[in-house]
Amino acid sequence: MLETIDKLRFDCFRLGVVREDIEEMEPVIRDSHMMSFDISAIQNAQAPANIITPNGLNGEEACVLMQYAGMSWKTSTIGLYGYQSELDRNGLTAIQMAQMIWYIIDGIHRGKQEAELENKSEFNEFTMAFAEVETSFLQSKRTGRWWMQLHDGEFVACSLKDYLHAGKNEIPERWMRAVERL
């Protein structure tokens, strides 16, 4: 299954990777057109309707990911799936889902604070070369979020870590994956 996902040029992040550095999921979600979240990804203790596993994201992490989805200009569809009310002790999973929806709305509000990429005066621009590829990185003066330019002139969401990798003359993996999709 992972090979098929990779061949289709989709990104796949295992739970441990997401939990280790959840901020690195923001650029991934920012560039997504759709966000699908299954309640079984949340720990049973915080979402009792999840009977699949006791492990998973905690409630806060799920809310952070939903906020990222709300902040995205590209995300037009967000879905929460897998809720089974008959398994929900004390309505705790429903409350968790309500909080996740609140974070989507908060993210939409925060996303409106971001300047359009065409408004270059709202961004710090850094031009550099890595592995003989010259590119530009933009950092928002309003939010601190980052974008990097591909060889076709388009900008994709990235993180400070991508910028730092490029500064070490390393090709950021996120840049490479975006180029593969072109």
N, C-alpha and C positions, 0 to 999 in steps of 0.2 A: 504494500500500500504506500509506503514512504517513497519507494522508487517511482511509482506512478505520479504521486504528488510532485516530485522533483522534475520528472519529465515534462509535466504540464506547466512547469515554471511557477508553481505555487509555493509560497513559503510555509513551512511547518515548524512550529516551535513546541517543544516538549514542555510539560508542566514545570520541571525543574529549572529550565532556562527562563521561563516567564517569571517564576517566583524569585529567581536569583537577581534579576535586574529588570523589574517591571517597566521602568522608564524607557527601556529600549523597545518596548512594544508600541510606544506612542507614534513614532514615525511609520511603523508598519500599518497601524490602524489609520493614521492620517491619510495614507495613500490608497486606502481600501474604498471600494464603492459599496460594499455590503458588510454588515457585521451580524454574524449568527452566533448566538450564545446558548449552549445547552446547560440547563440547571445541574446536570450530573457532573459538571466541571467544578462545582462548589462542594466543599467538605460537608458530609452528612450532618455534622454537629451544627452547622450554620444554615443548612437547607435540608431539613429532614425528609423532604419529598425525594431526595436523591438516595436511592437504596442501592446504587451500584457499588459505591466505594466510600470508605471513611475519609479518604485523602482527596486532595484537590485544592483549589484556590480558597482562600478565606473570603468572607463577605466584603471586606474592605478592598481586597485586590479585584474582585469582580466589579465593584463600583468604580474603581480607578479605570479599568478597561472600558467601561461604559462611558465614562466621562471623556476618554480619548476619542471614542466613536462620535460622541456629540460634538466635539471640537473640530472634527474633520469637515473640510469643505466638500470633499468628494463623497462621503458616505451618505447615501440617500435612503438606505434601508437598514433597519436594525431590528432584529428579532430575538426574542427570548423563547426558548423551546424546552420541552421535556417536563413541564410542570404537571404533576398529578395531584390534584387537590385531596383526593381520598388518602394519600400517603403523608399529607402535610400535618404534622403534629402541632397543635396550637397556632396554626397559620403562620409559622415562622418563615417558611419558604416564600409565602406570598408577601410577607413584610420585606424580606430580602429583595424580592423582585421589585417591589414598589420603590425601595431605596435605589436600586439600580436605574430605574426609570427616572427618578429624580436627578441622578447624576448625569444621565443623558441630557436632560433639559439644562442642567447647569453647564454642561460641556458646550451645548449650542450657544448659550449666552457668552461663554468665554471665547468660543471660536469666532464670534462676531467682532471681537476686539482686535483680531489679527488684521494687519494691512494686506492689501492685494500684492502679489509678487511683482506686478508691473510697477508699483510705486517704490522705486529703488531707494528713495530718500529715507524710507522707513526701515532699511536694512543695512547692516554692516556687510560689505562684500569683501571676500578674501579670494584672491586668485592664486593658484598654486599648480604645480605639476607633480604628479606621482606616476611612477612607472612610465615616464615619457608621455603622459596624458595631461594636457593642461585643462583645468576646469575651474569653476568658480563655486564658492560656498557662500550662501546668504544666511545671516543670522538676524532674526527679527529684533528690532529695538524695543518693540512692545512686549513680546512674550519670551524672547530668548530661544525660540525654536529655530531649527536649522533646515536648510535645503541645499542640495548639491546639483550641479548642472551635468547633464549627460552630454555625450558628443553630438547629439542632434539638437542641442540648445534647450531642451526641456529641463525643468527642474523637478526633482523628486525629493520627498521628505527624507531627512536623515537626522542624525544626532551629533552631539559634540564628539562622541567616540569616533564616528566616521571621519570627522574633520581631523582629529588627532592622528588617526591611522594614516590618512593622506599626508599629513605633515611629516610622517616618518618614512615617506616614499613607499607606503604599502597601499595596495588597491583595496578600498573598503569593500567588504563583502556585499553590502547593500547596493553599492554602485554596480558591482559586477552582476548581481542578480537582475538589476533593472536593465542593464545593457542586454543581457541574455533574452529578456522579454521583448525587446524591440524587433 
